[in-house]
Amino acid sequence: MADYTIDETVDITDVVCPVTFVKAKVALEELEDGQVLSIRLNDGEPVQNVPRSIKEEGHQILKLIDNGDGTYNLVVKRITLEDQT
Amino acid sequence: MALSNEQLERYSRHIILSEVGAKGQKKILDSKVLIIGAGGLGAPAALYLAAAGVGTIGIADADEVDLSNLQRQVIHTTPDVGKAKVLSAQETMNAINPQITVNTYRQFVDASNIMDLIADYDFILDGTDNFPAKFLINDACVLAKKPFSHAGIIRFKGQLMTYVPDKGPCYRCVFREPPPPDAVPTCRQAGVIGAMGGVIGSLQAMEAIKYIIGKGDLLTGYLLTYDALKMDFRKVKLPKVSNCAVCGDSPSILKPFDYEQAVCKV
């Protein structure tokens, strides 16, 4: 059983790098501190790069779920960044 | 309103900046900037503001594009010669960014129309080439409580300052009165290096963007001067003048007025 509740979802399979990260970042910006976002993303470049970029922004990766259809769901907890006002 | 995928891509290099983000980009999209003068300063400023996604850009200029403008007024192209500058500028801005609205004002800005013109805008850029217009824009912006960017360029030199209501001096605090007609040559008489408009006009666009997103320090209370030949930037601190005729404690200027224009003898 998951120890988190998903507050919001975003699908970034309809865009390509670097907009994948931008779209995920924007969705995270709109959450409150501590809320959880589930990001649907494609295999390959997105799943290699987006989690790393999100981690670099200071957010917490909770889980990466393989959907078995060439997509993943990346579950991220929003951590408030400095200078985000 | 959420940004579309297309907007996320177009503005991705802004959104990725922590100082901008989606919030800042939305502020830019919702903002209204008026550029007075579609010339050496207004041209680069208009290009960058359009590209940045400033949602509404007003551009005011009575002139047509002249062949001698093209050395520096990079928003106009050779086929535009003879066309109204505001239309030529509008076409280029909309070609860069079809998502923005460009309002054109093909008129000389004077005391009779400036208050109406600036009323709808959040920030004003002075891209004019003469002292009467610069004092008029200053007085109107002070009276209407509008922030604006002053700039001037001549030969290999340029300068700019930013006025924000209730924060720091206005242009008149610093320069008091226009010089006597013909005491200072216009750039038509004196010449100006084309890239100077690019440097100073781009800095004006930068000030507008920073004001809109509310980040960083503006050139309020400072005059930035640039001497290209010496490659010297100087930031000169300016005091607010308590007896300034327009922004002082007991102002004598209560509505905008026109100074006499110098007659160009060239």
Interface residues (C-beta under 8 A of the other chain):
Chain A: D14 V15 P18 V19 F21 V22 K23 K25 V26 E29 E30 L81 D83 Q84
Chain B: L3 N5 L8 E9 S12 I15 I16 S18 E19 G21 A22 K23
